Amino acid sequence: MVSRATEIVLASQLQSVLNDCDLSEVLSTIEYLRKTIFSSIDPHFVSGSLFLRNAPQNSTIRGSEVTDMSIFVGRPVESLVFELHVNRRLFYFDGATFDAKTESESALVYEYKNRTDLFWFNSNDYVVPATDPNADSQFCGRTFFDISLALQEYARKYAYPCKCPTLSSAWFDDTRTYFKAEPEATLRDSLKHFLDVHLSAGYDPDFEVRAEQNMDSSHPTDIKVTKQLQPRVMIIEVKWLGDSMNKLGTDSTVSHRDAKAIEGARQLGTYLDANLEQAPHISSVGYYVIFDGRRRGLKVGRNDYSDDELLHFENVEIDFGDIDVLKRSDFTTPLRMFIRPKLGEVGSRAGKR
């Protein structure tokens, strides 16, 4: 989100481009977007266009009056128009046939679409420069999009090369062929530490990252990220695929494949339902992280794996089938994080006797 000083600069630029546009009206519109519209509606949920039109005095009222913005929290938006009247009464209606160019002939119109902010006035448009390229909207605080970016960075820089000490400790040995038994807590702690540094302790102290947060009396989610000043919660479920080894290295304890990934996806859907029931005024989105340590041809006692066998699953995606939970608007695309084995070793020490 841009600073107040930047808002003033943007408003001045907009005024110079859109002739006869009132500077104070632009600034008040930006403030209203920031404090009212985007405090309840996260751009993540906008698949079409979101409009805000400043209705001229004595304009005909259209749509229904907004008495509580919380009705829009977590609600998918395909096309929606807000119309603000001079007495500060706010109305909304479907925007499927709303033409911003025509509507701007008599009023200032703001439009959000495809991570772009636009202003319309006198049938002319002005695209707001993306001074914060990582923001969905320049007038919205950090959003769900930021969590996705952070997770992708973790997958690329830390999970894939296994460069996090905590993540490395989840493996039976340094060849990264077998996980230790029950590695999930260690994997979760590695990811949580990264989010702590890059979110709450990094560029935005408004993020709070916590592990093992109960969604109900018996179901804790792995990581819960809360946006303190806005009604937003990010629920992160962590699962792992691959094989684990007992402490002695004499037996494989668990082998997880696609079925485990499907189970985790449904579990996250249950958490989202529970959160919606308990706190319907809070917008929540689910993120599903799968640590992928699958290797082909594993067998206890074998120590002559080829690089092709160890890397076989690097580009093999998980087959989720046609499960309904992945079609939810509050469920982001699952993120599979493949962890490379240590190549060039003579197999794994696991199973040597």
C-alpha positions as CSV (number, residue, x, y, z in Angstrom):
1,M,0.0,0.0,0.0
2,V,1.3,3.4,-0.9
3,S,2.1,6.0,1.7
4,R,-0.1,9.1,2.3
5,A,2.6,11.3,0.7
6,T,2.6,9.1,-2.4
7,E,-1.2,9.2,-2.5
8,I,-1.0,13.0,-2.7
9,V,1.5,12.8,-5.6
10,L,-0.7,10.3,-7.4
11,A,-3.8,12.4,-6.9
12,S,-1.9,15.5,-8.3
13,Q,-0.8,13.4,-11.3
14,L,-4.3,12.2,-11.8
15,Q,-5.7,15.7,-11.6
16,S,-3.3,16.9,-14.3
17,V,-4.3,14.1,-16.7
18,L,-8.0,14.1,-16.0
19,N,-8.9,17.8,-16.7
20,D,-11.3,19.5,-14.2
21,C,-11.1,16.7,-11.7
22,D,-11.1,18.0,-8.1
23,L,-8.0,17.1,-6.1
24,S,-9.8,16.9,-2.8
25,E,-12.4,14.6,-4.3
26,V,-9.6,12.3,-5.5
27,L,-7.9,12.2,-2.1
28,S,-11.2,11.6,-0.3
29,T,-12.0,8.7,-2.7
30,I,-8.6,7.1,-2.1
31,E,-9.1,7.4,1.6
32,Y,-12.5,5.8,1.3
33,L,-11.1,3.0,-0.7
34,R,-8.4,2.4,1.9
35,K,-10.4,2.7,5.0
36,T,-13.8,1.3,4.0
37,I,-13.8,-0.7,0.7
38,F,-10.5,-2.5,1.0
39,S,-10.6,-3.0,4.7
40,S,-13.5,-5.5,4.1
41,I,-12.9,-6.7,0.5
42,D,-9.6,-8.3,-0.3
43,P,-8.6,-8.0,-4.0
44,H,-7.9,-11.7,-3.9
45,F,-11.6,-12.3,-4.2
46,V,-12.2,-10.0,-7.1
47,S,-12.3,-12.0,-10.3
48,G,-13.9,-9.2,-12.5
49,S,-14.2,-5.5,-11.8
50,L,-14.9,-3.6,-8.6
51,F,-16.1,0.0,-9.0
52,L,-16.6,3.0,-6.7
53,R,-18.5,5.9,-8.2
54,N,-18.9,9.3,-6.5
55,A,-22.6,10.1,-7.2
56,P,-23.3,13.8,-8.0
57,Q,-25.8,15.6,-5.8
58,N,-29.5,14.7,-6.4
59,S,-28.5,11.5,-8.2
60,T,-31.0,8.7,-8.5
61,I,-30.3,6.0,-5.9
62,R,-29.5,2.6,-7.4
63,G,-29.2,-0.8,-5.7
64,S,-29.2,-1.6,-2.0
65,E,-27.8,0.5,0.9
66,V,-24.8,-0.8,2.7
67,T,-25.3,-0.8,6.5
68,D,-22.5,-3.2,7.4
69,M,-19.4,-3.8,5.2
70,S,-18.8,-7.1,6.9
71,I,-21.3,-8.7,4.5
72,F,-18.6,-8.5,1.8
73,V,-15.9,-10.2,3.9
74,G,-14.6,-13.3,2.1
75,R,-17.3,-13.0,-0.6
76,P,-16.2,-13.6,-4.2
77,V,-16.7,-10.6,-6.4
78,E,-17.2,-11.0,-10.1
79,S,-18.5,-7.5,-10.9
80,L,-19.7,-5.1,-8.2
81,V,-20.4,-1.3,-8.1
82,F,-20.4,0.8,-5.0
83,E,-22.0,4.3,-5.3
84,L,-21.2,6.9,-2.7
85,H,-23.7,9.7,-2.4
86,V,-23.0,13.2,-1.0
87,N,-24.6,12.4,2.3
88,R,-22.0,9.5,2.7
89,R,-24.6,6.9,2.2
90,L,-23.2,3.9,0.3
91,F,-25.2,1.7,-2.1
92,Y,-24.2,-1.3,-4.1
93,F,-25.4,-3.2,-7.1
94,D,-24.3,-5.7,-9.7
95,G,-21.8,-4.3,-12.2
96,A,-22.2,-6.6,-15.1
97,T,-23.5,-3.8,-17.4
98,F,-21.7,-1.0,-15.7
99,D,-19.8,1.2,-18.2
100,A,-17.1,3.1,-16.4
101,K,-16.4,5.4,-19.4
102,T,-20.0,6.4,-19.7
103,E,-20.6,6.7,-16.0
104,S,-17.6,9.0,-15.6
105,E,-19.2,11.6,-17.9
106,S,-20.8,13.0,-14.8
107,A,-18.8,11.6,-11.9
108,L,-15.4,10.4,-10.7
109,V,-15.2,6.6,-11.0
110,Y,-12.6,4.2,-9.6
111,E,-12.1,0.7,-11.0
112,Y,-10.1,-2.2,-9.7
113,K,-9.4,-5.0,-12.2
114,N,-6.7,-7.6,-12.7
115,R,-4.4,-6.1,-10.0
116,T,-4.7,-2.6,-11.6
117,D,-6.2,0.6,-10.2
118,L,-7.9,3.0,-12.6
119,F,-9.7,6.3,-12.3
120,W,-12.2,7.5,-14.9
121,F,-13.4,11.1,-15.4
122,N,-15.0,12.8,-18.3
123,S,-14.7,9.5,-20.2
124,N,-10.9,9.5,-19.8
125,D,-9.0,6.9,-17.8
126,Y,-5.9,7.1,-15.7
127,V,-3.9,3.9,-14.7
128,V,-2.4,4.3,-11.3
129,P,1.4,3.5,-11.4
130,A,2.3,0.3,-9.5
131,T,4.8,1.9,-7.1
132,D,4.4,-1.3,-5.0
133,P,4.6,-4.1,-7.6
134,N,3.8,-6.7,-5.0
135,A,0.5,-5.2,-4.0
136,D,-2.8,-6.3,-5.5
137,S,-4.0,-2.7,-5.2
138,Q,-2.0,0.4,-4.5
139,F,-4.7,1.4,-2.0
140,C,-4.9,-1.8,-0.1
141,G,-2.7,-3.1,2.7
142,R,-0.7,-6.3,2.4
143,T,-3.1,-9.1,1.2
144,F,-3.3,-12.8,0.5
145,F,-1.2,-12.2,-2.5
146,D,1.8,-11.5,-0.3
147,I,1.5,-14.9,1.4
148,S,1.6,-16.6,-2.0
149,L,4.8,-14.7,-3.0
150,A,6.4,-15.6,0.3
151,L,5.6,-19.3,0.0
152,Q,6.9,-19.4,-3.6
153,E,10.1,-17.7,-2.5
154,Y,10.5,-20.3,0.3
155,A,9.9,-23.1,-2.2
156,R,12.5,-21.8,-4.6
157,K,15.3,-20.6,-2.3
158,Y,15.0,-22.9,0.7
159,A,12.9,-26.0,0.1
160,Y,14.2,-27.0,-3.3
161,P,17.9,-26.8,-2.4
162,C,17.2,-27.7,1.2
163,K,19.2,-24.8,2.5
164,C,17.3,-24.3,5.8
165,P,19.0,-26.0,8.8
166,T,15.6,-26.9,10.3
167,L,14.4,-28.4,7.1
168,S,17.7,-30.4,6.8
169,S,17.1,-31.9,10.2
170,A,13.8,-33.5,9.0
171,W,15.9,-36.0,6.9
172,F,17.2,-39.3,8.2
173,D,20.7,-38.5,6.8
174,D,22.3,-35.9,4.6
175,T,21.6,-37.8,1.4
176,R,17.9,-36.7,1.7
177,T,16.6,-40.0,0.6
178,Y,14.4,-40.9,3.6
179,F,12.7,-38.5,6.0
180,K,13.0,-39.2,9.8
181,A,9.9,-40.7,11.3
182,E,7.1,-38.1,11.7
183,P,8.9,-35.2,10.1
184,E,5.8,-32.9,9.7
185,A,6.4,-30.8,12.8
186,T,10.0,-30.1,11.7
187,L,8.8,-29.2,8.2
188,R,6.2,-26.9,9.6
189,D,8.6,-25.2,12.0
190,S,11.0,-24.5,9.1
191,L,8.2,-22.8,7.1
192,K,6.9,-20.9,10.1
193,H,10.4,-19.5,10.9
194,F,10.7,-18.2,7.3
195,L,7.2,-16.5,7.5
196,D,8.1,-15.0,10.8
197,V,11.2,-13.4,9.3
198,H,9.7,-12.4,6.0
199,L,6.2,-11.3,7.2
200,S,5.8,-10.3,10.8
201,A,9.4,-9.4,11.5
202,G,10.1,-8.3,7.9
203,Y,8.3,-5.7,5.8
204,D,5.0,-5.7,7.7
205,P,4.7,-6.1,11.5
206,D,0.9,-6.2,11.1
207,F,1.2,-9.9,10.2
208,E,1.2,-12.4,13.1
209,V,2.4,-15.9,12.4
210,R,1.5,-18.8,14.8
211,A,1.8,-22.5,14.6
212,E,-0.7,-25.2,15.7
213,Q,-3.8,-23.1,16.0
214,N,-7.0,-24.9,16.9
215,M,-9.8,-24.4,14.4
216,D,-12.2,-26.3,16.8
217,S,-11.9,-28.5,19.9
218,S,-9.9,-31.2,18.1
219,H,-8.4,-30.0,14.9
220,P,-5.3,-27.8,14.9
221,T,-4.1,-26.2,11.7
222,D,-0.4,-26.1,11.0
223,I,0.2,-22.4,10.6
224,K,-2.2,-19.5,11.0
225,V,-1.3,-16.0,9.7
226,T,-3.4,-13.2,11.0
227,K,-3.6,-9.6,9.6
228,Q,-4.0,-7.6,12.8
229,L,-5.6,-4.4,11.5
230,Q,-7.9,-6.1,8.9
231,P,-10.3,-9.0,9.2
232,R,-8.1,-11.5,7.4
233,V,-6.7,-14.9,8.2
234,M,-4.5,-17.2,6.2
235,I,-4.7,-20.9,7.1
236,I,-1.7,-22.9,6.0
237,E,-1.8,-26.7,6.0
238,V,1.4,-28.7,5.7
239,K,1.8,-32.2,4.5
240,W,4.7,-34.3,3.2
241,L,5.1,-37.0,0.5
242,G,7.9,-39.5,0.5
243,D,9.2,-42.3,2.8
244,S,10.4,-42.1,6.4
245,M,12.8,-44.3,8.2
246,N,13.0,-45.5,11.9
247,K,15.7,-44.2,14.2
248,L,17.9,-47.3,13.7
249,G,17.7,-47.1,9.9
250,T,16.5,-50.7,9.7
251,D,12.9,-50.2,8.5
252,S,10.8,-47.8,6.5
253,T,7.9,-46.5,8.7
254,V,5.6,-44.6,6.3
255,S,5.3,-44.1,2.6
256,H,3.1,-41.2,1.6
257,R,1.9,-40.6,-2.0
258,D,-1.0,-38.9,-3.8
259,A,-3.7,-40.3,-1.4
260,K,-2.1,-38.4,1.5
261,A,-2.1,-35.2,-0.5
262,I,-5.8,-35.6,-1.2
263,E,-6.5,-36.2,2.5
264,G,-4.7,-33.0,3.4
265,A,-6.6,-31.0,0.9
266,R,-9.9,-32.1,2.3
267,Q,-8.6,-31.5,5.8
268,L,-7.8,-27.9,4.9
269,G,-11.3,-27.5,3.4
270,T,-12.7,-28.6,6.8
271,Y,-10.6,-26.0,8.6
272,L,-11.9,-23.3,6.3
273,D,-15.5,-24.3,6.9
274,A,-14.9,-24.2,10.7
275,N,-13.3,-20.8,10.5
276,L,-16.3,-19.5,8.4
277,E,-18.7,-20.8,11.0
278,Q,-16.9,-19.5,14.0
279,A,-16.0,-16.1,12.5
280,P,-18.1,-15.2,9.5
281,H,-16.9,-11.6,9.6
282,I,-13.3,-12.6,9.0
283,S,-12.1,-13.2,5.5
284,S,-10.0,-16.4,5.3
285,V,-8.0,-18.2,2.6
286,G,-6.4,-21.6,2.7
287,Y,-2.9,-22.4,1.5
288,Y,-1.8,-26.0,1.0
289,V,1.9,-26.7,1.2
290,I,3.2,-30.1,0.3
291,F,6.8,-31.0,1.0
292,D,7.7,-33.5,-1.7
293,G,10.5,-35.9,-0.9
294,R,9.4,-38.8,-3.1
295,R,12.2,-41.0,-4.5
296,R,11.7,-43.9,-6.9
297,G,12.8,-47.4,-6.2
298,L,13.5,-47.0,-2.4
299,K,14.3,-50.2,-0.6
300,V,15.7,-50.7,2.8
301,G,19.3,-52.0,2.5
302,R,19.8,-50.6,-1.0
303,N,22.5,-48.0,-1.5
304,D,23.1,-47.8,-5.2
305,Y,20.4,-45.3,-6.3
306,S,21.0,-43.5,-9.6
307,D,20.4,-39.8,-9.9
308,D,17.5,-40.5,-12.3
309,E,15.8,-42.5,-9.6
310,L,16.3,-39.9,-6.9
311,L,15.1,-37.1,-9.2
312,H,12.2,-39.0,-10.8
313,F,9.5,-37.1,-9.0
314,E,10.9,-33.7,-9.4
315,N,8.5,-32.8,-12.2
316,V,5.7,-35.3,-11.4
317,E,2.7,-33.4,-10.2
318,I,0.2,-34.8,-7.7
319,D,-3.0,-36.3,-9.1
320,F,-5.8,-34.8,-7.0
321,G,-8.5,-36.0,-9.4
322,D,-11.6,-33.9,-9.4
323,I,-12.1,-33.2,-5.7
324,D,-14.5,-30.3,-5.0
325,V,-12.3,-28.6,-2.4
326,L,-9.9,-27.4,-5.0
327,K,-12.7,-25.5,-6.7
328,R,-13.3,-23.3,-3.7
329,S,-12.6,-19.5,-4.1
330,D,-11.0,-19.5,-0.7
331,F,-8.6,-22.3,-1.5
332,T,-5.4,-21.4,-3.4
333,T,-3.7,-23.7,-5.8
334,P,-1.7,-26.3,-3.8
335,L,2.0,-25.6,-3.7
336,R,4.2,-28.7,-4.1
337,M,7.7,-28.1,-2.9
338,F,10.1,-30.7,-4.2
339,I,13.2,-31.1,-2.1
340,R,16.3,-32.2,-4.1
341,P,18.3,-35.2,-2.8
342,K,22.0,-34.8,-2.4
343,L,23.3,-36.2,-5.6
344,G,26.8,-37.8,-6.1
345,E,26.5,-39.9,-2.9
346,V,26.7,-43.7,-3.1
347,G,23.1,-44.2,-2.1
348,S,21.7,-43.6,1.3
349,R,23.2,-44.7,4.6
350,A,19.6,-45.7,5.6
351,G,19.3,-49.4,5.7
352,K,23.1,-50.2,5.8
353,R,23.8,-53.0,8.2
